[in-house]
Structure formats: structure tokens, C-alpha cells
């Protein structure tokens, strides 16, 4: 699988109904459709593993009137069934080019 680096993990959260959610997230491109795709995680210690990632549209309730409009709807990388400890800060998330293009809003 030909991959590109999508993010370096800054933070991860364990949510009961969602699984692990990684930060950073992305502005949702117009017409976003959530999907799942295999990704490779490269931990800071060099260990690698493949896992299914859900590229999910999420809504954040932001009450700051100065917040940008695109701050409410975001694309988050989620991992149902995973545990937070699998994604330490500094881990790299490698994805297929098609997934990176979708997140960037440049998919054909």
C-alpha cells in the first residue's frame, strides 16, 4: 500500500461509543461522507501496526462567538475497539493517497 503521512498525533481520547479519537482533526470538506480505510500507525519507538480508521464527521458544540464557522463540523480519525495507549503522542498516521485527498477536499 502506497501511503502518505496524514498527521502526527498530538493527543488521543478514549470515548465509550466511538473508540479512540485522535487530534489533530480537520475541517469538513463540503459534501463530506464518512468512510473507513486501513491505515498504518508508526509509534515513536518505531513499532508499526495496521488498523482500520474511521474518517468520521463529528460536531463540536463551540460557544465562543469568535470561533470560525468550520470549527463546529470536523473530520476526526476514530478507531473503534482500539485503546488510547496504542496511539502515544508523536505517533504518525500513514494513509492511502485517496484518503488524504478526501480529507483535504481534493478527491476526484
Buried (B, 14 or more C-beta within 10 A) or exposed (E): EEBEEBBBBEEBBBEEEBBBBBEEBBBBBEEBEEEBBBBBBBBEEEEEEEBEBBBBEBEEEEEEEEEEEEEEEBBBBBBBEBEBEBBBEEBBBBBBEEBBBBBEBEEE
